[in-house]
Amino acid sequence: MIATDTITEEILQLKRRNKAILLAHHYQEHEIQEIADVVGDSLELARKAQSFEGEVIAFCGVWFMAETAKILNPHRIVVVPDKEAGCSLVDSCPADQVKAFKKLHPDHAIVSYINTSAEVKAESDIICTSRNAVQVVNSIPAGKPILFLPDINLGNYVKKQTGRENMSIWQGACIVHATFSARRLLSVRAQHPDALLAAHPECPPEVLKMADFIGSTSAIIDWCIHHDADEFIIMTESGVSHSLQQRAPHKKYHFVPNEYCNCSECPYMKRNTLEKLRDCLRSLEPRVELSPEIMERARLPIERMLALR
C-alpha cells in the first residue's frame, strides 16, 4: 500500500500541473480536508466556486455540489473523486415531479435547497442553503405561496422561523440527520450534562427543541469555537470533528450515533478517498457534464441566492 504522504505529494503535483483548486466539504475525511484549498459548507464552497480563476475544480463532496460548481463555471473542468457520491435528498426529489407541481401550482415560488440536482435547480426560482434558508424565504413577498424542497425538517424549521403559513414542504430527508433520535440524544446528554447542544436544522423537530444552537455546518463550528463553554454535543455529520479539533483542540466534542447504527457519518461523503482524488486529477474524470440549457436555467436561481447578503 502506498504511503499517504506519497499520495498527498502526487495530488499536490497534479493540482499544480492542472491549475486546479481543491474544494472540500467539512464532512470529508480529514486527510482530504488537510490538503484542500478551501474547506467549507455548501454556501462557502458555492461562493468560492463562483470566484475561482483557475482551469480545474476538484470537488471533494457529493455530486450535486460539483454540479453547482459546474453551473457557476460552465467553461471550466469540474471533476469529483467518486461519481457515486450522491445524496438522499437529491434522490427524494425528481425533476419531473417538481415540473408536475409547477403545472398544478403556477403561482408558487419554488425555493430549492442546494441539496438538489441541476435539473431541479433549473425549475427553481431561488436556491438556499441551511445557513441562509430563513433569509431566502424572507426575501420572497409575504403573500406569495412557496414550495420549499426537498428537506422536510429544514422546511419545518424555516416555516417556524419565518411564520410563513403559505409554505408547502416537500417530503424528503437526509439519511444522516433525519435518523438522529431524541432517545439517543438524551442518553448522551445524561453522560455529559454540562455540554451545550449544537444541531443542524436537517435534524428532526424533537431534536431541535433541545438545541442550544441551530445552524449550518460552518455556523455550528464557529459557534462552538467562539462560545465560552468547553464541552459540546454535536448533532451533525462527524466529519466536522476535524475542523473543530483544528480550531479549538482544548474543547470536548461529543457526537450522537443515529438511530440505526453507532455512527454519525454520511456514507456518500465517505466514498471519496485520497486515492480517488489522485486518480481524478490524473485523468480529469469523473467529469461533471451538463447541457448548456440546464446550466443557464440553473445559474439564475443560484445567483439570486448569492446576491443576498
Backbone bond lengths (Angstrom), bond angles and torsions (degrees), N, CA, C in turn:
res aa  C-N    CA-C-N  psi(-1)  N-CA   C-N-CA  omega(-1)  CA-C   N-CA-C  phi
1 M - - - 1.474 - - 1.531 109.94 -
2 I 1.328 116.64 133.32 1.458 121.11 -178.27 1.523 110.09 -73.17
3 A 1.319 116.97 136.93 1.464 121.67 -179.23 1.519 110.50 -62.28
4 T 1.358 114.64 146.07 1.465 120.26 -178.48 1.521 111.82 -58.86
5 D 1.363 117.60 -39.34 1.460 119.28 -177.77 1.522 111.41 -66.95
6 T 1.350 118.00 -30.01 1.467 121.31 176.92 1.526 110.33 -68.17
7 I 1.343 116.67 -43.80 1.463 120.46 178.02 1.526 110.08 -64.09
8 T 1.320 116.43 -42.33 1.461 120.61 179.51 1.522 111.32 -59.25
9 E 1.321 117.33 -44.79 1.466 120.67 179.76 1.519 110.78 -63.06
10 E 1.322 116.84 -39.87 1.466 119.56 178.40 1.525 111.06 -65.04
11 I 1.327 116.57 -39.82 1.472 120.16 177.28 1.525 110.29 -60.34
12 L 1.313 116.75 -45.07 1.465 120.07 -178.55 1.526 111.53 -65.98
13 Q 1.327 117.32 -35.82 1.468 120.78 175.95 1.521 110.80 -65.68
14 L 1.333 116.33 -43.99 1.461 120.58 179.21 1.528 110.64 -65.80
15 K 1.317 116.59 -36.03 1.459 120.36 177.78 1.524 110.57 -60.91
16 R 1.336 116.03 -45.67 1.468 119.64 179.27 1.521 111.15 -64.90
17 R 1.332 116.69 -42.92 1.460 121.31 -177.90 1.526 111.26 -63.27
18 N 1.323 116.66 -39.01 1.466 121.05 -177.09 1.525 113.87 -89.69
19 K 1.337 116.83 1.19 1.468 121.31 -174.96 1.532 109.49 51.03
20 A 1.323 113.46 53.08 1.466 120.71 -173.10 1.518 111.73 -105.93
21 I 1.316 115.11 160.18 1.452 122.35 170.52 1.527 107.13 -119.96
22 L 1.324 116.63 142.00 1.457 122.11 178.78 1.524 108.66 -105.41
23 L 1.313 116.66 115.39 1.455 122.75 177.57 1.518 108.44 -107.80
24 A 1.318 117.75 131.94 1.466 121.20 -177.72 1.519 111.13 -134.33
25 H 1.317 115.80 136.97 1.461 121.11 174.27 1.527 109.50 -78.80
26 H 1.337 115.42 155.49 1.469 121.01 178.73 1.528 112.96 -58.70
27 Y 1.325 117.72 -20.57 1.458 120.40 -176.99 1.524 113.44 -84.98
28 Q 1.331 117.91 -1.91 1.466 120.63 179.27 1.533 111.29 -73.08
29 E 1.357 115.38 160.70 1.458 119.99 175.71 1.529 109.81 -59.28
30 H 1.321 116.64 149.65 1.467 120.08 -173.00 1.525 111.80 -63.34
31 E 1.343 118.84 -28.37 1.468 120.45 178.91 1.527 111.22 -63.28
32 I 1.328 116.58 -34.97 1.466 120.87 177.76 1.522 110.31 -75.48
33 Q 1.323 116.94 -42.94 1.465 119.54 179.56 1.530 111.65 -58.55
34 E 1.315 116.62 -37.21 1.469 120.46 -174.90 1.527 113.00 -66.65
35 I 1.329 118.57 -26.24 1.470 119.72 -178.97 1.523 112.34 -105.60
36 A 1.334 117.45 -0.92 1.463 120.21 -179.65 1.520 111.15 -71.28
37 D 1.327 115.59 149.02 1.467 120.30 174.23 1.525 110.68 -74.49
38 V 1.316 115.75 -34.40 1.465 121.25 179.19 1.521 108.47 -139.16
39 V 1.325 116.35 131.20 1.461 122.56 171.77 1.521 106.78 -117.57
40 G 1.324 117.13 128.81 1.455 117.90 -176.82 1.508 112.41 -166.00
41 D 1.345 115.28 -174.38 1.452 120.60 173.77 1.521 108.61 -92.86
42 S 1.307 117.08 -174.78 1.465 120.79 -173.56 1.528 112.65 -59.91
43 L 1.334 117.25 -40.68 1.459 120.34 -178.63 1.527 111.06 -68.19
44 E 1.319 116.73 -46.28 1.467 119.98 179.96 1.522 111.55 -60.92
45 L 1.323 116.71 -41.98 1.456 120.06 -178.12 1.527 111.52 -71.39
46 A 1.333 117.06 -34.13 1.463 119.97 176.01 1.526 110.49 -64.07
47 R 1.337 116.32 -42.32 1.470 119.66 178.24 1.523 110.93 -63.94
48 K 1.330 117.30 -41.92 1.454 120.11 -179.78 1.521 111.13 -66.38
49 A 1.323 117.31 -39.66 1.459 120.49 177.68 1.526 110.96 -61.83
50 Q 1.332 116.29 -35.14 1.459 120.90 -179.45 1.524 111.79 -66.70
51 S 1.335 117.72 -31.94 1.468 121.30 -174.12 1.528 113.44 -100.80
52 F 1.322 118.16 1.56 1.462 122.02 -175.81 1.527 110.92 -67.01
53 E 1.344 116.85 140.92 1.464 121.44 -176.49 1.532 113.62 -118.46
54 G 1.341 119.14 5.67 1.456 121.55 -179.89 1.517 112.46 -86.04
55 E 1.337 115.86 -155.83 1.457 120.93 -175.71 1.529 113.29 -111.72
56 V 1.333 117.80 -28.46 1.462 121.71 -175.58 1.534 109.55 -131.05
57 I 1.322 116.06 134.81 1.462 122.05 172.10 1.522 107.70 -111.40
58 A 1.315 116.39 118.35 1.465 121.32 172.74 1.518 106.66 -99.64
59 F 1.329 115.86 110.43 1.457 120.70 -172.56 1.526 109.80 -101.97
60 C 1.313 115.74 111.08 1.456 121.69 178.95 1.523 108.61 -97.14
61 G 1.293 113.99 91.04 1.453 122.07 -179.12 1.506 107.03 -166.93
62 V 1.322 117.11 -132.24 1.457 120.79 175.73 1.529 108.92 -119.08
63 W 1.330 115.41 169.98 1.459 120.66 -166.76 1.524 113.56 -60.23
64 F 1.343 118.26 -41.07 1.463 118.73 -177.34 1.521 111.49 -63.20
65 M 1.335 117.77 -30.67 1.466 120.88 177.51 1.519 110.85 -66.79
66 A 1.333 115.58 -41.52 1.459 119.71 177.78 1.531 110.69 -66.24
67 E 1.334 116.47 -37.34 1.465 119.22 175.32 1.521 111.03 -59.65
68 T 1.326 116.88 -42.16 1.465 120.85 179.51 1.520 110.53 -61.19
69 A 1.331 116.41 -41.92 1.468 120.26 177.47 1.524 110.82 -62.27
70 K 1.325 117.03 -39.89 1.469 120.69 179.06 1.521 110.95 -66.67
71 I 1.316 117.14 -41.69 1.467 120.90 178.99 1.517 110.65 -58.99
72 L 1.331 116.96 -38.99 1.462 121.51 -179.96 1.525 112.74 -82.04
73 N 1.335 116.56 -12.54 1.467 122.05 -179.36 1.531 109.29 -136.57
74 P 1.328 117.49 65.55 1.465 120.35 -172.41 1.525 114.63 -61.98
75 H 1.330 117.84 -23.28 1.465 120.29 -176.32 1.532 112.51 -101.20
76 R 1.339 116.89 5.27 1.456 120.02 178.04 1.535 110.05 -107.32
77 I 1.312 115.25 158.70 1.459 121.47 177.14 1.525 108.68 -83.52
78 V 1.324 116.59 128.64 1.462 122.28 176.35 1.526 107.88 -120.93
79 V 1.320 115.89 122.90 1.462 120.90 -179.29 1.523 109.98 -123.81
80 V 1.330 115.01 158.36 1.460 121.75 178.24 1.520 108.67 -131.18
81 P 1.326 117.99 150.48 1.467 119.55 178.00 1.528 113.39 -64.96
82 D 1.328 117.97 -36.69 1.463 120.92 -176.25 1.524 109.56 -143.36
83 K 1.326 115.95 115.94 1.468 120.53 -177.79 1.519 112.10 -65.75
84 E 1.331 117.86 -21.41 1.464 121.55 -178.40 1.527 112.57 -84.15
85 A 1.322 117.25 3.75 1.470 120.67 175.65 1.526 107.87 -76.69
86 G 1.323 115.82 89.08 1.455 121.27 -174.66 1.515 112.80 -101.42
87 C 1.324 117.28 -149.24 1.466 121.55 -177.38 1.520 108.73 -161.99
88 S 1.312 116.83 131.85 1.465 120.82 -179.65 1.529 111.59 -64.41
89 L 1.326 117.29 -30.85 1.457 120.04 178.52 1.523 111.19 -68.04
90 V 1.323 117.05 -41.45 1.468 120.78 175.76 1.524 109.76 -59.81
91 D 1.330 115.88 -45.59 1.465 120.59 -178.16 1.520 112.28 -63.37
92 S 1.335 117.35 -28.51 1.466 121.28 -176.15 1.523 113.13 -79.66
93 C 1.335 117.07 -4.99 1.464 119.52 -171.06 1.531 110.85 -136.16
94 P 1.339 118.01 77.14 1.471 120.98 178.92 1.524 111.48 -68.25
95 A 1.322 116.21 144.99 1.464 121.40 -176.92 1.524 111.95 -62.50
96 D 1.349 118.13 -34.18 1.458 119.41 -177.92 1.526 111.75 -66.14
97 Q 1.332 116.79 -31.49 1.458 119.89 177.30 1.526 111.57 -72.34
98 V 1.324 116.44 -34.63 1.469 120.02 176.31 1.529 109.80 -67.08
99 K 1.325 116.91 -41.22 1.469 121.01 177.05 1.527 110.66 -60.91
100 A 1.325 116.24 -41.38 1.470 120.17 179.32 1.527 110.91 -63.19
101 F 1.322 117.11 -40.80 1.467 120.69 177.83 1.529 110.10 -61.90
102 K 1.330 116.33 -43.73 1.466 120.20 -178.52 1.529 111.75 -61.53
103 K 1.316 116.95 -36.78 1.464 119.95 178.99 1.518 111.19 -65.99
104 L 1.327 115.83 -37.27 1.468 120.26 -179.87 1.526 112.28 -79.79
105 H 1.345 116.98 -27.51 1.467 121.78 -175.45 1.531 110.11 -132.63
106 P 1.322 117.91 67.66 1.472 120.86 -175.99 1.527 114.07 -67.00
107 D 1.336 116.86 -14.16 1.458 120.46 -178.97 1.527 113.03 -83.65
108 H 1.333 118.38 -11.37 1.460 121.82 -175.73 1.531 112.55 -80.30
109 A 1.330 115.15 141.63 1.463 121.00 168.46 1.526 107.37 -84.76
110 I 1.318 116.59 131.08 1.461 121.18 -179.73 1.521 108.87 -95.86
111 V 1.338 116.08 111.03 1.461 122.12 176.23 1.520 107.35 -103.92
112 S 1.329 116.07 112.52 1.463 120.40 -176.16 1.524 110.77 -108.26
113 Y 1.311 114.58 129.09 1.459 121.54 170.38 1.525 107.99 -60.54
114 I 1.306 117.29 147.84 1.464 120.61 -177.54 1.530 111.12 -62.94
115 N 1.344 117.20 -19.92 1.464 121.98 176.95 1.525 110.57 -77.70
116 T 1.322 116.10 60.77 1.453 123.54 178.60 1.521 108.49 -142.16
117 S 1.317 115.87 163.59 1.461 120.55 179.65 1.526 111.10 -73.70
118 A 1.328 115.42 164.65 1.468 120.52 176.84 1.522 110.42 -60.50
119 E 1.337 116.63 -36.03 1.462 120.63 -179.01 1.527 111.18 -66.54
120 V 1.328 117.64 -37.79 1.467 120.58 176.71 1.526 110.21 -70.42
121 K 1.315 116.99 -40.54 1.468 119.35 176.72 1.526 110.58 -58.28
122 A 1.325 116.82 -36.78 1.464 120.83 -179.90 1.531 111.81 -65.62
123 E 1.329 117.52 -22.35 1.468 121.78 178.44 1.523 112.35 -92.37
124 S 1.322 117.49 0.65 1.467 122.07 -171.04 1.525 112.12 -98.38
125 D 1.323 114.71 159.65 1.463 120.64 175.07 1.521 111.33 -90.93
126 I 1.336 116.68 -34.75 1.460 120.88 178.83 1.525 108.17 -157.46
127 I 1.331 115.63 149.29 1.452 122.47 179.09 1.526 108.09 -102.81
128 C 1.333 116.10 156.64 1.463 120.68 174.01 1.517 109.34 -140.91
129 T 1.307 116.28 163.90 1.459 122.65 169.84 1.524 107.46 -118.63
130 S 1.318 116.55 174.89 1.464 118.65 178.65 1.526 111.00 -65.04
131 R 1.325 116.92 -25.24 1.466 120.07 -179.72 1.525 112.29 -74.11
132 N 1.332 117.68 -37.05 1.467 118.93 -172.91 1.524 113.66 -117.13
133 A 1.341 118.28 13.31 1.468 120.65 -175.07 1.527 112.51 -59.22
134 V 1.325 117.34 -41.71 1.470 120.29 178.84 1.528 110.28 -63.89
135 Q 1.323 116.65 -43.98 1.458 120.97 178.54 1.526 111.49 -61.57
136 V 1.326 116.83 -42.34 1.466 121.04 -179.35 1.526 110.43 -63.16
137 V 1.326 118.03 -47.34 1.461 120.65 -179.67 1.528 110.46 -64.41
138 N 1.323 117.55 -38.57 1.469 120.34 177.74 1.523 112.73 -66.67
139 S 1.334 117.53 -19.64 1.468 120.75 179.80 1.522 112.17 -77.91
140 I 1.328 117.27 -10.60 1.465 122.29 -179.02 1.526 108.97 -92.60
141 P 1.331 118.36 134.37 1.478 120.72 -178.77 1.522 112.02 -49.23
142 A 1.313 116.09 139.51 1.462 122.25 -171.75 1.523 113.24 -58.07
143 G 1.323 118.42 -33.29 1.457 120.89 -177.47 1.516 114.41 -82.70
144 K 1.323 118.10 -4.98 1.460 121.96 -176.02 1.518 110.46 -84.33
145 P 1.331 118.99 121.84 1.472 119.61 176.74 1.535 110.61 -68.10
146 I 1.321 115.57 148.77 1.460 121.29 -172.89 1.525 109.96 -128.10
147 L 1.337 115.55 142.14 1.457 121.01 163.21 1.520 106.30 -109.88
148 F 1.336 115.87 119.35 1.463 121.37 177.69 1.521 107.71 -103.44
149 L 1.329 115.52 126.56 1.462 118.23 -178.85 1.523 111.05 -141.55
150 P 1.387 116.86 158.56 1.460 126.42 -4.47 1.530 114.30 -105.84
151 D 1.349 119.43 -1.98 1.469 120.49 -169.98 1.521 111.60 -85.86
152 I 1.329 116.75 117.69 1.466 121.45 -176.47 1.523 111.86 -67.66
153 N 1.335 117.94 -38.38 1.468 120.00 -178.11 1.527 111.51 -70.79
154 L 1.325 116.65 -44.97 1.468 119.64 175.68 1.525 110.09 -62.42
155 G 1.334 116.57 -42.03 1.466 120.22 179.28 1.516 112.19 -60.26
156 N 1.333 116.99 -44.72 1.468 119.71 178.98 1.523 112.00 -65.46
157 Y 1.328 116.22 -36.88 1.468 120.31 177.09 1.532 110.34 -63.68
158 V 1.337 116.21 -45.81 1.470 120.61 -179.82 1.522 110.64 -64.63
159 K 1.318 116.55 -41.05 1.472 120.29 179.20 1.520 110.61 -60.65
160 K 1.324 116.89 -41.61 1.462 121.12 179.08 1.529 111.00 -66.73
161 Q 1.339 116.95 -41.56 1.459 120.82 -177.73 1.519 112.57 -70.29
162 T 1.322 117.37 -33.19 1.467 121.09 -176.08 1.518 113.08 -95.93
163 G 1.331 117.49 -19.32 1.454 120.55 -176.03 1.513 113.65 70.94
164 R 1.335 117.52 22.15 1.465 121.55 -177.55 1.529 110.54 -83.41
165 E 1.311 115.82 97.44 1.458 120.28 -179.29 1.524 112.32 -73.48
166 N 1.334 117.07 -23.01 1.470 120.72 -178.69 1.530 110.97 -92.19
167 M 1.328 117.01 41.04 1.453 122.27 -178.88 1.524 110.40 -120.37
168 S 1.321 116.39 113.92 1.461 121.77 173.59 1.520 108.92 -85.11
169 I 1.337 117.05 149.74 1.461 121.11 -174.31 1.525 109.84 -128.15
170 W 1.313 115.90 129.34 1.463 122.57 175.85 1.532 109.23 -64.91
171 Q 1.335 116.46 160.28 1.465 120.47 -173.83 1.531 112.38 -105.69
172 G 1.323 117.97 43.03 1.458 121.46 176.90 1.518 111.24 -95.43
173 A 1.349 116.13 166.52 1.461 119.96 -179.50 1.523 110.29 -155.60
174 C 1.331 115.41 151.43 1.459 122.54 175.31 1.527 108.74 -82.33
175 I 1.332 117.32 130.99 1.467 120.00 -176.71 1.523 112.69 -68.44
176 V 1.328 117.78 -16.32 1.469 120.66 176.28 1.521 109.85 -90.28
177 H 1.317 117.64 -60.75 1.463 120.86 -173.21 1.527 113.36 -67.29
178 A 1.328 117.12 -37.35 1.463 119.67 -176.20 1.518 112.55 -68.16
179 T 1.330 117.36 -18.95 1.466 119.81 -178.07 1.523 112.94 -98.63
180 F 1.332 117.61 5.76 1.457 119.26 168.60 1.528 107.76 -70.98
181 S 1.303 117.73 132.90 1.461 119.80 -176.74 1.526 111.35 -115.88
182 A 1.330 114.32 151.59 1.461 119.91 175.65 1.528 110.20 -63.08
183 R 1.328 116.65 -33.33 1.464 120.54 -178.92 1.527 110.75 -61.50
184 R 1.328 116.71 -48.93 1.465 119.53 -179.42 1.526 111.16 -69.37
185 L 1.321 116.40 -35.10 1.458 119.75 177.57 1.522 110.79 -62.45
186 L 1.317 117.36 -43.91 1.464 120.61 179.77 1.527 111.23 -62.20
187 S 1.321 116.37 -35.20 1.458 120.39 177.46 1.519 111.39 -63.90
188 V 1.340 116.35 -43.83 1.465 120.59 179.37 1.526 110.47 -68.69
189 R 1.323 117.44 -38.67 1.474 120.51 178.81 1.530 111.17 -64.09
190 A 1.321 116.51 -33.96 1.465 119.72 177.86 1.530 110.77 -66.04
191 Q 1.328 116.45 -32.61 1.461 121.38 178.38 1.522 111.85 -76.91
192 H 1.344 116.42 -27.75 1.469 121.01 -176.54 1.535 108.90 -132.79
193 P 1.314 117.83 70.20 1.472 121.51 -172.08 1.529 114.43 -65.64
194 D 1.334 117.90 -20.71 1.461 120.04 -178.84 1.531 113.14 -91.49
195 A 1.331 116.89 -5.98 1.467 120.50 -176.61 1.526 111.02 -77.13
196 L 1.344 116.50 141.28 1.459 122.36 173.21 1.522 108.86 -85.76
197 L 1.333 115.95 153.36 1.461 121.26 -175.53 1.521 111.08 -109.80
198 A 1.338 116.06 123.81 1.465 122.61 174.57 1.527 108.30 -115.47
199 A 1.337 117.15 128.79 1.461 120.90 -174.33 1.521 111.61 -131.72
200 H 1.317 115.35 145.62 1.463 122.31 174.13 1.528 108.62 -79.97
201 P 1.342 118.78 142.05 1.471 120.04 -176.61 1.527 114.44 -68.41
202 E 1.344 118.53 -5.12 1.464 120.19 172.56 1.529 111.62 -78.34
203 C 1.339 117.24 -6.40 1.465 120.50 178.50 1.529 110.47 -72.79
204 P 1.344 117.61 157.72 1.465 120.69 179.21 1.536 112.26 -62.24
205 P 1.335 117.29 154.41 1.470 121.40 -177.13 1.525 113.61 -56.30
206 E 1.338 117.94 -36.98 1.462 120.07 -178.30 1.521 111.63 -67.13
207 V 1.324 117.21 -25.38 1.468 121.32 174.32 1.526 109.85 -78.07
208 L 1.321 116.53 -44.68 1.468 120.65 -178.06 1.530 111.37 -62.29
209 K 1.331 117.26 -30.96 1.467 120.24 179.29 1.526 112.19 -61.39
210 M 1.316 116.90 -27.44 1.464 121.30 -177.57 1.527 112.86 -92.22
211 A 1.321 117.77 -4.41 1.466 121.08 -171.92 1.521 112.62 -77.16
212 D 1.317 115.66 142.48 1.462 121.85 170.69 1.526 110.52 -84.15
213 F 1.322 115.45 -22.76 1.467 120.67 178.58 1.513 108.60 -149.75
214 I 1.344 116.61 138.78 1.463 122.93 176.42 1.520 107.48 -124.67
215 G 1.331 116.74 127.70 1.455 118.55 -179.36 1.512 112.79 -172.55
216 S 1.321 115.16 174.55 1.460 122.13 178.01 1.526 110.06 -66.13
217 T 1.304 115.82 173.63 1.462 120.52 -178.99 1.523 111.54 -54.89
218 S 1.328 116.66 -53.37 1.466 119.83 -178.99 1.515 112.12 -66.47
219 A 1.332 116.56 -34.74 1.468 119.70 178.54 1.534 110.49 -65.42
220 I 1.336 116.84 -38.84 1.460 120.55 176.09 1.519 110.63 -61.44
221 I 1.326 116.12 -45.80 1.466 120.74 179.62 1.523 110.13 -59.65
222 D 1.321 117.45 -49.31 1.467 121.13 -178.34 1.532 111.30 -61.71
223 W 1.331 116.61 -41.54 1.468 120.36 -179.01 1.524 110.76 -63.11
224 C 1.325 116.45 -45.60 1.467 119.94 -179.27 1.532 111.22 -65.00
225 I 1.319 116.43 -40.49 1.461 120.84 -177.50 1.524 111.10 -64.57
226 H 1.325 117.15 -41.46 1.462 120.91 -172.39 1.530 113.67 -93.96
227 H 1.321 117.70 -8.77 1.461 119.91 179.55 1.527 110.13 -75.06
228 D 1.334 116.09 150.01 1.463 121.16 179.39 1.527 112.83 -68.73
229 A 1.325 117.19 -22.64 1.462 121.14 -178.27 1.530 110.76 -66.80
230 D 1.319 115.51 157.05 1.462 121.48 -177.96 1.524 113.48 -113.45
231 E 1.332 117.74 0.50 1.461 119.54 -176.12 1.530 109.61 -142.84
232 F 1.331 115.42 133.77 1.461 120.33 -174.11 1.520 111.16 -139.87
233 I 1.320 115.04 147.18 1.460 122.94 167.72 1.526 106.41 -104.47
234 I 1.315 115.87 127.03 1.458 121.33 -173.39 1.524 109.90 -111.25
235 M 1.342 116.16 120.85 1.456 121.37 179.09 1.527 109.75 -106.70
236 T 1.323 115.05 72.26 1.459 122.02 170.65 1.521 106.89 -160.08
237 E 1.310 116.28 -176.45 1.463 121.10 -177.73 1.525 110.13 -59.95
238 S 1.341 115.97 136.72 1.467 120.59 -170.95 1.522 114.36 -70.86
239 G 1.332 117.91 -5.74 1.461 119.93 175.92 1.519 113.29 -61.02
240 V 1.339 116.91 -21.66 1.461 119.77 179.64 1.527 111.58 -68.38
241 S 1.327 117.13 -13.49 1.466 119.70 -178.78 1.523 111.74 -59.53
242 H 1.330 116.81 -31.55 1.467 119.58 -179.35 1.525 110.60 -64.36
243 S 1.331 117.28 -49.15 1.467 120.91 179.34 1.522 111.01 -63.97
244 L 1.322 117.13 -38.78 1.459 120.46 178.72 1.526 111.27 -64.25
245 Q 1.316 117.24 -45.94 1.465 120.99 -179.76 1.524 111.58 -67.68
246 Q 1.324 117.36 -33.75 1.460 120.88 179.08 1.520 111.11 -66.57
247 R 1.327 116.22 -41.40 1.455 120.65 -171.80 1.524 114.04 -91.45
248 A 1.337 116.95 -25.01 1.469 119.98 178.73 1.520 108.96 -147.94
249 P 1.330 117.18 72.29 1.472 120.54 -175.22 1.523 114.12 -68.05
250 H 1.329 117.67 -16.54 1.461 120.63 -178.44 1.527 112.59 -80.27
251 K 1.339 117.68 -8.97 1.456 120.49 -178.62 1.534 110.66 -96.03
252 K 1.341 114.96 162.78 1.460 121.03 -179.84 1.527 109.54 -108.11
253 Y 1.344 115.53 138.10 1.460 121.74 -178.71 1.529 109.14 -130.16
254 H 1.320 115.87 130.04 1.458 121.35 -179.39 1.526 109.39 -118.55
255 F 1.325 116.23 132.40 1.462 121.15 -179.59 1.527 109.79 -109.86
256 V 1.322 115.01 139.77 1.461 121.22 -176.06 1.525 109.70 -96.16
257 P 1.328 118.40 124.96 1.463 120.11 175.67 1.517 110.27 -67.00
258 N 1.333 116.94 148.89 1.459 118.03 -179.53 1.525 111.06 -78.37
259 E 1.311 116.00 -177.63 1.461 120.87 -169.76 1.532 113.05 -71.62
260 Y 1.329 117.30 -19.79 1.465 119.39 -170.89 1.525 114.22 -113.87
261 C 1.324 118.05 -6.45 1.464 119.91 176.60 1.529 108.26 -158.28
262 N 1.308 115.95 165.27 1.460 120.00 -179.38 1.527 110.48 -88.85
263 C 1.314 115.64 52.47 1.463 120.23 -179.22 1.517 109.05 -147.71
264 S 1.307 116.01 168.58 1.466 121.68 173.74 1.521 108.14 -139.14
265 E 1.331 115.98 45.39 1.467 122.44 -176.89 1.520 111.09 -110.95
266 C 1.332 115.35 146.76 1.459 121.68 173.32 1.527 108.08 -86.89
267 P 1.335 118.45 117.16 1.461 119.56 -178.27 1.523 113.29 -64.73
268 Y 1.336 116.68 -26.23 1.463 119.65 178.27 1.528 110.92 -71.48
269 M 1.325 116.91 -46.70 1.460 120.86 179.69 1.526 111.38 -60.17
270 K 1.322 115.60 -36.82 1.453 119.77 -174.66 1.531 112.78 -79.68
271 R 1.322 118.25 0.58 1.466 120.74 174.52 1.527 111.30 -70.28
272 N 1.318 116.89 -26.40 1.471 120.71 -179.30 1.521 110.14 -76.84
273 T 1.337 115.41 136.28 1.460 121.59 179.05 1.518 109.08 -136.16
274 L 1.335 116.09 167.29 1.464 119.75 175.90 1.527 111.07 -59.69
275 E 1.326 116.53 -41.58 1.460 119.41 -179.33 1.523 111.35 -61.87
276 K 1.320 117.19 -42.77 1.466 120.37 179.13 1.528 111.32 -68.30
277 L 1.329 117.33 -35.35 1.456 120.55 176.46 1.523 110.56 -64.18
278 R 1.322 116.80 -44.72 1.468 120.41 176.55 1.521 110.89 -58.62
279 D 1.321 116.57 -47.11 1.464 120.64 -176.69 1.518 111.86 -64.19
280 C 1.338 117.90 -37.65 1.463 119.08 -179.08 1.527 111.06 -71.73
281 L 1.336 117.42 -28.64 1.464 119.87 175.11 1.526 111.35 -76.23
282 R 1.321 117.29 -26.85 1.467 120.80 175.73 1.526 111.36 -68.98
283 S 1.334 114.95 -48.15 1.465 120.20 -172.25 1.528 113.70 -99.57
284 L 1.340 115.98 -11.43 1.468 122.60 -171.63 1.530 110.65 54.53
285 E 1.308 114.67 40.57 1.459 125.30 175.48 1.528 108.70 -143.47
286 P 1.331 119.62 150.47 1.466 130.05 -5.15 1.531 111.39 -65.74
287 R 1.301 114.39 137.35 1.459 121.51 -176.12 1.528 109.93 -110.21
288 V 1.308 116.83 138.35 1.464 121.19 177.25 1.524 108.69 -79.52
289 E 1.317 116.18 121.64 1.456 122.49 178.04 1.522 108.84 -125.46
290 L 1.310 116.96 124.17 1.459 122.35 178.77 1.520 109.21 -131.41
291 S 1.314 116.48 151.72 1.461 119.39 179.54 1.527 109.80 -69.37
292 P 1.330 117.23 147.58 1.473 119.92 177.61 1.527 112.43 -55.84
293 E 1.329 116.60 -35.65 1.465 120.04 -178.08 1.528 111.22 -67.37
294 I 1.324 116.93 -43.35 1.475 120.53 178.04 1.522 109.83 -65.08
295 M 1.318 117.96 -43.93 1.471 120.54 -179.40 1.515 111.61 -62.46
296 E 1.316 116.86 -41.53 1.463 120.09 -179.08 1.517 111.38 -65.05
297 R 1.346 116.65 -42.59 1.463 120.58 -178.87 1.530 111.37 -72.56
298 A 1.331 117.23 -36.42 1.464 120.53 -178.12 1.519 112.11 -76.34
299 R 1.322 117.57 -25.99 1.460 120.61 -177.54 1.523 111.60 -65.86
300 L 1.314 117.89 -37.41 1.471 121.43 -175.12 1.527 112.21 -60.11
301 P 1.350 120.75 -50.97 1.474 118.82 178.78 1.523 113.34 -66.66
302 I 1.334 117.57 -28.41 1.465 119.35 175.54 1.519 110.32 -68.74
303 E 1.324 116.28 -44.17 1.471 119.95 179.77 1.520 111.21 -66.02
304 R 1.332 117.68 -33.32 1.471 119.86 174.82 1.515 110.55 -60.31
305 M 1.338 116.21 -41.41 1.469 119.79 176.94 1.522 110.56 -64.37
306 L 1.331 116.84 -48.32 1.461 120.27 -175.56 1.532 112.23 -66.04
307 A 1.332 116.24 -21.48 1.473 119.76 178.78 1.521 111.95 -75.61
308 L 1.335 117.26 -18.78 1.468 120.39 177.94 1.521 109.77 -74.82
309 R 1.301 117.40 137.41 1.474 121.93 179.80 1.514 109.86 -125.24
